[in-house]
Amino acid sequence: MPGAVQLGEPRIEVESCASTQALLDPSLPEGALAVADVQTAGRGRLGRSWEAPPGKALLCSLLLRPPADRKLPQIALVAGVAVADALERLTDLTPQIKWPNDVLLRRTKVCGILAEAREGVVVLGIGVNVNQPRDELPAGAGSLLTATGREWDRAELLDAVLEALGQRYADWLAGGLDAVYEGLAPRDFLRGRRVSVDGASGTALRIDRDGRLELEVAHGEVWAIESGEVRFER
């Protein structure tokens, strides 16, 4: 196992910003971190917004410099594995990963991940619902509070995420998605579920070792989906 990549320095901490994604300039070194108590225009995938009350969620972004030959969409899955590692260690619950970029606890989304490539770097946004009660969460979402019944220290959670991500990112740099697959495959939430991806319906078979979602459609044909919007039958 390769040594972990050190993440979290330099650190930019603000009370409020539009989005932590915008606080990291590509000139900063790898591992630079931006953290905010609240975002006024937080963003998720596909142009969605990410909203959380002040001081209740972990809202951060990291600057990474992966090699040019790496498959950048895999970074969101690597980060998902790391967040799941951290949550499992802290809560003793079993997190699941919903392809391509969500982490779930007790079947509710507690974390969303956004990886954006720009000017030779990747800015990786991680949002974790921490201490929101149910009435402060959107439909279908959860928090560490709703999953465990207790409040959590956001700084402790951030430290756990950075430690786990530093190791999982190093593993990925050394060996690709194969090197973190043992933390991904057992947590695959969609596996065996009836799903639709951008209009294509079928049964999700697995997240493959390239980070694609394998979908069995009509007549046993299997499609490997690179990206898309997933809906699943609960």
VENMOHU-V174414 format. One record per residue. RES is the residue in three letters. SS is DSSP state (A for helix, B for strand, O for the rest). OMEGA is omega in radians with two decimals (NA if undefined). D_CENTER is the distance of its C-alpha to the mean C-alpha in whole Angstrom. Layout:
res & ss & omega & d_center
RES & SS & OMEGA & D_CENTER
RES & SS & OMEGA & D_CENTER
This chain:
res & ss & omega & d_center
MET & O & -3.14 & 22
PRO & O & 3.07 & 22
GLY & O & -3.09 & 22
ALA & O & 2.97 & 19
VAL & O & 3.14 & 18
GLN & O & -3.11 & 19
LEU & O & 3.04 & 16
GLY & O & 3.12 & 17
GLU & O & -0.13 & 20
PRO & O & -3.06 & 21
ARG & B & 3.06 & 20
ILE & B & -3.13 & 20
GLU & B & 3.14 & 20
VAL & B & 3.06 & 22
GLU & B & -3.05 & 22
SER & B & 3.03 & 22
CYS & B & 3.06 & 20
ALA & O & 3.11 & 20
SER & O & 3.08 & 16
THR & A & 3.10 & 15
GLN & A & -3.07 & 14
ALA & A & -3.07 & 18
LEU & A & -3.05 & 19
LEU & O & 3.11 & 18
ASP & O & -3.13 & 21
PRO & O & 3.11 & 21
SER & O & -3.13 & 24
LEU & O & -3.14 & 22
PRO & O & 3.08 & 21
GLU & O & -3.13 & 18
GLY & O & 3.11 & 16
ALA & O & -3.02 & 17
LEU & B & 3.00 & 15
ALA & B & -3.11 & 16
VAL & B & 3.11 & 16
ALA & B & 3.03 & 17
ASP & B & 3.13 & 18
VAL & B & 3.03 & 18
GLN & B & 3.13 & 17
THR & O & 3.11 & 20
ALA & O & 3.13 & 18
GLY & O & -3.04 & 15
ARG & B & 2.98 & 13
GLY & O & 3.11 & 10
ARG & A & 3.01 & 11
LEU & A & 3.05 & 14
GLY & A & 3.14 & 16
ARG & O & 3.04 & 15
SER & B & 3.04 & 15
TRP & O & -3.05 & 13
GLU & O & 3.07 & 16
ALA & O & 3.10 & 16
PRO & O & -3.13 & 20
PRO & O & 3.02 & 20
GLY & O & -3.06 & 20
LYS & O & -3.06 & 18
ALA & B & 2.97 & 14
LEU & B & -3.08 & 12
LEU & B & -3.06 & 12
CYS & B & 3.04 & 11
SER & B & 3.13 & 11
LEU & B & 3.07 & 12
LEU & B & -3.13 & 14
LEU & B & 3.12 & 14
ARG & O & 3.14 & 17
PRO & O & 3.09 & 17
PRO & O & -3.06 & 20
ALA & O & -3.09 & 21
ASP & O & -3.13 & 21
ARG & O & 3.10 & 18
LYS & O & -2.98 & 16
LEU & O & 3.10 & 13
PRO & O & 3.12 & 11
GLN & A & -3.08 & 11
ILE & A & 3.13 & 9
ALA & A & 3.10 & 5
LEU & A & 3.08 & 7
VAL & A & 3.11 & 8
ALA & A & 3.09 & 5
GLY & A & 3.09 & 4
VAL & A & -3.13 & 8
ALA & A & 3.11 & 8
VAL & A & 3.10 & 7
ALA & A & 3.07 & 9
ASP & A & -3.09 & 11
ALA & A & -3.12 & 12
LEU & A & 3.13 & 12
GLU & A & -3.13 & 14
ARG & A & -3.08 & 16
LEU & A & -2.97 & 17
THR & A & -3.03 & 17
ASP & O & 3.00 & 19
LEU & O & -3.13 & 17
THR & O & 3.13 & 15
PRO & O & 3.04 & 12
GLN & B & -3.14 & 11
ILE & B & 3.09 & 8
LYS & B & 3.14 & 9
TRP & O & 0.08 & 10
PRO & O & -2.93 & 8
ASN & O & -3.12 & 5
ASP & B & 3.01 & 5
VAL & B & -3.06 & 6
LEU & B & 2.93 & 10
LEU & B & -3.12 & 13
ARG & O & 3.05 & 16
ARG & O & 3.08 & 15
THR & B & -3.11 & 14
LYS & B & 3.07 & 10
VAL & B & -3.07 & 10
CYS & B & 3.00 & 6
GLY & B & -3.06 & 5
ILE & B & -3.14 & 3
LEU & B & 3.11 & 7
ALA & B & -3.10 & 9
GLU & B & 3.09 & 12
ALA & B & 3.08 & 15
ARG & B & 3.02 & 18
GLU & O & 3.06 & 22
GLY & O & 3.10 & 21
VAL & B & 3.00 & 17
VAL & B & 3.02 & 14
VAL & B & -3.03 & 12
LEU & B & 3.12 & 9
GLY & B & 3.12 & 8
ILE & B & 3.06 & 6
GLY & B & 3.14 & 8
VAL & B & 3.02 & 9
ASN & B & -3.02 & 12
VAL & O & -2.98 & 14
ASN & O & 3.06 & 18
GLN & O & 2.96 & 19
PRO & O & -3.02 & 21
ARG & A & -3.07 & 21
ASP & A & 3.07 & 23
GLU & A & -3.11 & 21
LEU & O & 3.03 & 18
PRO & O & 3.14 & 18
ALA & O & 3.10 & 19
GLY & O & -3.13 & 17
ALA & B & 3.06 & 14
GLY & O & 3.09 & 15
SER & O & 3.04 & 14
LEU & A & 3.11 & 15
LEU & A & -3.11 & 19
THR & A & -3.13 & 19
ALA & A & -3.01 & 18
THR & A & -3.12 & 20
GLY & O & 3.12 & 23
ARG & O & 3.10 & 22
GLU & O & -3.07 & 21
TRP & O & 3.11 & 19
ASP & O & -3.07 & 19
ARG & A & 3.12 & 16
ALA & A & 3.09 & 18
GLU & A & 3.11 & 18
LEU & A & 3.12 & 14
LEU & A & 3.12 & 13
ASP & A & -3.12 & 16
ALA & A & 3.12 & 14
VAL & A & -3.13 & 11
LEU & A & 3.13 & 12
GLU & A & -3.12 & 15
ALA & A & -3.12 & 12
LEU & A & 3.09 & 10
GLY & A & 3.13 & 14
GLN & A & -3.11 & 15
ARG & A & 3.11 & 13
TYR & A & 3.09 & 13
ALA & A & 3.11 & 16
ASP & A & -3.14 & 17
TRP & A & 3.09 & 15
LEU & A & -3.08 & 17
ALA & A & -2.98 & 20
GLY & A & 3.14 & 20
GLY & O & -3.07 & 17
LEU & A & 3.05 & 15
ASP & A & -3.03 & 18
ALA & A & 3.10 & 17
VAL & A & -2.98 & 14
TYR & A & -3.13 & 15
GLU & A & 3.06 & 17
GLY & A & -3.08 & 13
LEU & A & -3.01 & 12
ALA & A & -3.11 & 15
PRO & A & -3.10 & 16
ARG & A & -3.05 & 13
ASP & B & -3.05 & 13
PHE & O & -3.03 & 14
LEU & O & -3.05 & 15
ARG & O & 3.12 & 18
GLY & O & -3.11 & 21
ARG & O & 2.98 & 21
ARG & B & -3.08 & 22
VAL & B & 2.93 & 20
SER & B & -3.14 & 21
VAL & B & -3.14 & 19
ASP & O & 3.07 & 21
GLY & O & 3.09 & 24
ALA & B & -3.09 & 24
SER & B & 3.10 & 24
GLY & B & 3.13 & 24
THR & B & 3.09 & 23
ALA & B & -3.12 & 20
LEU & B & -3.09 & 21
ARG & B & 2.83 & 18
ILE & B & -3.07 & 15
ASP & O & -3.02 & 17
ARG & O & 2.96 & 17
ASP & O & 3.12 & 17
GLY & O & 3.13 & 13
ARG & O & 3.07 & 15
LEU & B & 3.08 & 16
GLU & B & -3.05 & 19
LEU & B & 3.06 & 21
GLU & B & -3.11 & 25
VAL & O & -3.04 & 27
ALA & A & 3.04 & 31
HIS & A & 3.07 & 33
GLY & A & 3.11 & 31
GLU & O & -3.11 & 29
VAL & B & 3.08 & 26
TRP & B & 3.03 & 24
ALA & B & -3.03 & 21
ILE & B & -3.13 & 18
GLU & O & -3.12 & 16
SER & O & 3.11 & 15
GLY & O & 3.14 & 15
GLU & O & -3.04 & 15
VAL & B & 2.93 & 15
ARG & B & -3.07 & 18
PHE & B & 3.09 & 19
GLU & O & -3.11 & 22
ARG & O & NA & 21
